Amino acid sequence: MPRDVKPLENPPAGLRGQGRGPYRSGHSTVVCSFGSHVSAAVHTQCRGAARAPQPEGSTMAEVLVFHHGHGLTAGIREFAEHLRQAGHTVHLPDLYEGLVFDNLEEGMAYAENAGFDTITARGTAAAEELPAELVYIGFSLGVLPAQKLAQTRPGARGALLFEACVPASEFGGAWPQDVPVQIHGMDADPFFAGEDDVDAARAIVRTAADAELFLYPGDRHLFTDSSLPSHEEQATRQVNLRVLGFLDRVK
């Protein structure tokens, strides 16, 4: 049964204000990426966790993707299509009920007015008719439902968190030891690395059995969304390769 979960009465530190999002990572690896190079100074060995056997005949992952504070943008749709072209099954719910905001402050104001608990509930409801064996993916605001489901819904295959993270205790306890997690963000993003999110991420990294944290040089928030001015192409290419590698490993 899912763990008891305390509702998020207030947004996590990383979501207070425009575009701020939780950030997290798993126990084993912290990697700082500089272009195509990796800084060995901040790399620690990753300890692999045992996973439940995959169903016979299962060859690709099934993923549930949650968008960020702008809404379900063309860039998020493009990301989902990239995964589909790789052969994965992708579900892409709209947490904003059709609204997309060009301005992030307006998008986050909508989320705040609707209530962060409501946004999270819309995300968790989207999983109800889907198989248990999902990989949960969240971008900034979308990390809230992604992280909650990864921690509390039995059967999770893994989690990919972008530019946000909340303490594992927000969702009932420690990070599940059988759920691999990978976290990505820019090392000078004021909403990712400049808030308590980074501490939550590193705490998960210290305690999770199979986890990686990737930091990319730069101060852009939502850098992987190709439809936004904040997009950074080189870092996004690295992210996409690592995401596909992760999905290939946990499928």
Secondary structure, DSSP 8 states (H G I E B T S, - for coil): --------SS--GGGSSTT---BB--SSEEEEEETTEEEGGG-------------TT--S-EEEEE-BTTBS-HHHHHHHHHHHHTT-EEE---TTTT-B-SSHHHHHHHHHHH-HHHHHHHHHHHTTTS-S--EEEEEGGGHHHHHHHHHHSTT--EEEEES-B--GGGGTSS--TTS-EEEEEETT-TTTTSSTHHHHHHHHHHH-SSEEEEEESS--SSTT-TTSTT--HHHHHHHHHHHHHHHHHH-
